[in-house]
């Protein structure tokens, strides 16, 4: 294996890169930025020395083609998050949709048979039953441009599989948390852990229940997906620990007692399901060990303090 990770300096990318490096698998991070602070947070000097870096702009087909040369597997994570897409829709479409098309085209050019990419729970809208878990085949109903761009990518992947034979697996994370999660709408619970660990106040803008997924666990699912036998265009939900924001803050208070006075949260639910059914994912890839919410919060607090 020779794995290229686009957007590899992001949270999932940094974790996936270091986990692959620990196995001795050649891995290259492709990113437009050279800011490796998340990788430095989760990997030591020796581990980082085993990870290559290539600078490339996902909106440039030529740069993506060059970045994927020599790869046998691709984990495509490069994207702009919800607030950035809202602030600059053209840039969001160019990176999130155009960049994904460029990755698919580069994979075909280099004979790469299998691409794993990040979709999102944002392809869905609120459920009629607010406490129901969403299934893989639930109709799309995005409420943000970011979610709409992810829908476009899922549909494009189907066409590439049907017309070009490019096998893909898309994974839909929900509320990613843990060391390295510092951007995007659902990064606020992690920001709350960091604030409490440093004795600072923080307000999470929303409430309701969410599917909390510990970043290293999510990275392991992407690695498992990239090792799967190529087969058409599949997309799977990730579940994690479904809990309310209030329960998340309570668990944080057990780890950092000062959080009782420092961390507050809103009441409004976000405009997507509380959690996902991941039975189809497990049927294909098997079961992976999952970190409990309490243990994930404790480990995050330790690394961010």
N, C-alpha and C positions, 0 to 999 in steps of 0.2 A: 504493500500500500504506500501511496504517496498522496497525502491529503492536503488539499488547498481549502482554507477557510476564508471566505470573503466576509468583510466586517469583523475580522478576527480580533480586533482590539476592543470590541464590545464585550458585554458581560458573558453571554453564552459562548462567544468565540474564544475569549481568554480561557475559560474553563475547559472547553473542548480541546484547545491547543495544548494546555498543560497536561491534561489527562492522556492524550495521545502520546505526547513526548515522554511521559513516565513509562509508557509501554514500549518505548524505543521505536515508534512509528514516525517516519519522516513527515513533518507537517510544516506548511507555509501559511503564514498569515498574510492576507491581502487586504489592505485598507488604504483609504485616501489620507487618513491622518497617521502621524507617527507618534501619537500620544499613547504610550503603553502603560499608563498608570494602573489600569485594571489588571493587566498581566503581571505587573510588579506586585500587585496586592496578593495575587493567588499563587505565584510561582517564585521560587528562589533563583539565585543567579545561575546555578548549574542547569536548572530546568529551562530557563529562558535561553541559555546558550544553544540549546538543541532545537529551537524554534526559529525558522527563517522568516524574513519579512520582505514583502514586495509592495511598493507603493503603486496604487492604481486607482483610477477613477471609474466607477461602475458605469458612468454614462458614456464612456469611450469604448467602443467595440475593440479598437486596436489594443488598448491597454488591458482590457479583460482577456483578449486572446493571448497576449504575451504572458499575463499572470498565470493562466491555466496550463501553459505548456509544461508537459512532463507530469501532470497530475493524473492519478488513476481514479481518484474519488474527490468529490466536491461537496462541502457543506456551505451552502449559500445563506449567509445571515445579514449581509450588508443592507441597511435600510435606514430611512429617517423615521423617527418615532412620531406619535400622534401630534404633539404640540408643534413640531417642525413642519409637518405636512399641512396643518391648519394655517400656519403662518405663511407658508410658501407652497401653495398647491402645485405649481409648475415644477419646482425642484423635487417635491415629493413624488410626483409622477415620473419624472426623469430618472430618479434613483431607484425607487421601489418597483416600478413597472419596467421602465426601459432598461434598468440595470439587470433585472431578472432575465429579460429577453436576451441581453448580451451574454449573460452566463450560459443560458441554454444554447445559444449559437456557438459560443466558444467550446462548450462541451462536445457538440456535434463535430466541430472542426478538428478537435484533437482525439476523437474516437473514445471519449469518456462515456461509458454506458449508463452511469448512474449518478444523479444529482439529488442531494437532500437539501431542502430549503425550508425556511421559516415562514409559515403562514401565521395566523393569529386567531384567538377567540373573537377578535373584533370583526370577523366576517359575519358574526351572528348579531341579532338584536335581542331585546328582552323576551323572555319566554312568557307564554300565556299563564303558565303556572310559575310564579317567581322562584319557587324552591326546586324546580325540576332541573335535572342535569341534561345538558344538550348532547345529542348524539351526532355521530359523524355525518349523517345524511340529513340533518336539519337544514331547511332552506336558508340561503344567505339572506341577511337583513342588516347590512352594515349601517352604523350611525355616524361614522367618521370617514373622512377621505382616506385615512390610513387603512381602515377596514375595507373600503372599496378597492384600493390598490391591491390588497391581499387577495380579494375575490378575483381580480383580473389575473393575478399570477396563477391561482389554482386552475382557472379556465384555460389559460395559455398552456399550462403543463399538460392538460388533457389532450390538447391539439398536438403538441409536440410528441406525445407518446403515440397518438393515432397516426400521425402523418410522417413522423421522422424516426419513430422507434426509440425515442429518448425516454428511458425509465426514470421516474422521479418519485420521491417520497416527500410530502409536505407535512410538517408538524405544527400544530396550533397550540402554542403556550397560552396560559391564562395570566395569572399574576406572578410573574417571576420575582423572587426576592433572594437576597444573599449578597455576599461580597462582590463588588463590581457593578451592582445594579444602581445606577445613579442618574438615569435619564428615562423620560417617558412618563405617561400618565400613571401607570401602576408601580412606579418606583418609589412612591411616597412611603409605603410601609418600611422599605429598607432605609430610606432617609430618616424615618422615625427611630429605627434601631441605632443608626449612627449618631443622631442627635442625643438620644438618651445616654448612650455610652460615653459621650463627651460632656454630659451635664447641661445640655441645651434643650430648650423647649421646641416642640414641633407639633404642627396641626396637620393631620391627614384630612384632606378636603371632603372625603366621602365616607359612607358607611356601607351597610349591607354585607352580604356574604360573597366571598371570592374563592377561586381555586388557587391557593398559595402553592407555588412550586419552587423548591430550593434549586438555585442556579446549577450547582454541580450535578444534581439529579437530571435536570433538563439536558445538560451537555451530554450526559451518558446516554440519554435516549437518542440524541442526534448521532452519536457515535454508533449505537446499535443499528440505527436506520441505515447509516452509510455502509454497514457491513452486510445488510440484508441482500438476498438474491434479487437482482433487478427484475421488476415485473410491473409494466404499465405505469400508470399515474395514480398513486394512492395518496390520500391525505388523512391524518389521524389527529384526534384530540389528545391532549395531555390533561391529566386530572390533578394530581397533587393532593394537598390537604384542603378540603372545602371547609371554610370557617368564616365567621363574621369578623369584620374589622375590630369589633369590640373584643372578641375572643383573641385575636392577634395581639392587641394591646395588653390584654390580661396576661398572656403568655410572656410578653416582653417584660412586664412588671415582675414576673417571677425571676427573671434573669437579671434585670436592672431595676431594683426596687424604686430608685429615684424617678423612674418613668411614670409612676402614679401621679406625680405632681407636674411632670414635664410634657406628657404626650396626650393630646386630645384628638378627636376625630369628628367628622360630620355625620349626618344621618342619611343623606340621599344615596340611593343605589346608583351604580354606574349602568350605562345602557348596553349591557350584555349579560349573558347568563351567569348564574352564581358559580357554576362549575360544569365540568364535562365528563361524559362517560368515555372511558379509555379502553373499553373491552376489545374493540377491534385492533387497537395498537398492540395490546398484550397477546392477542391471538396470533398476530404475525411475528412479533419480536420477542415474545416471552415476557417473564416478569423480571424487573430489575429491582435491586434494593432501593427503598425510598427513605429519605430522612424525615423523621417526625417534625412537626411544626416546632415543638419545644426545642429539639436538638438543633434544628436549622437556625432558629433565632439565637440560641446560645452561641453557636459557632460564628455566626455573623457578628454578634456583639464583640466576641473575642478578637476577631480580625479587624474590626472597625474602630475599636477603642483606642 
